[in-house]
Amino acid sequence: MRVFRPAGGQHVRVDTHGYPGYRVPASYDSLLAKLMTWGPDRETAVARMLRALGEFRVDGPGVRTTTEFLAAVLDSPRFHQGRYDTALVDAVLARY
């Protein structure tokens, strides 16, 4: 990876083995990093996650992330209203 800059800050946790210069094998495990946030309530935790997803930077040949997709799920009205199920994944994917 040419660029690997995980999000940070208070109440943000990243578990990863990635780093700038890491060579991602062609048959890599798609879990290069796990991003978690915490908040005293759901709204705060989601806002922190949206910020963290926006800050996370990964770039390199053949490496794609799901950060934009995850942000779209978390920012969807259905998710904010707590009216989500697995069909939300299909609805968000249809926009891509």
Order of alpha helices (4+ residues) and beta strands (2+ residues): beta-beta-beta-alpha-beta-alpha-alpha-alpha
